[in-house]
Amino acid sequence: MISTRGRYAIRVMIDLAEHRSGYIPLREIAERQEISLKYIEKITPLLAKGALIEGIHGKGGGYKLAKAPEDYSVYDILCLTEGTL
């Protein structure tokens, strides 16, 4: 079974892949995916620490993919969020 954190991490990554026009604020992702902003704020540090996404703070900040979308796999995302599979 995949945890909620794993499912939400995949949804965040898909959203970032679909909207690759620069840094995307977490609030926009939360609204589009109908996920709590607080929950996304717990997931994104894991993804950033694993070098899957890049983020900047402040006005105009947000997150974006660190690589091209085709360079990611669901397995990579789940290993990062779930630990061992």
PyMOL commands that set and color helices and strands:
alter all, ss='L'
color gray80, all
select helices_A, chain A and resi 4-18+26-33+37-49+69-71+74-82
alter helices_A, ss='H'
color red, helices_A
select strands_A, chain A and resi 53-56+62-65
alter strands_A, ss='S'
color yellow, strands_A
deselect
rebuild
show_as cartoon
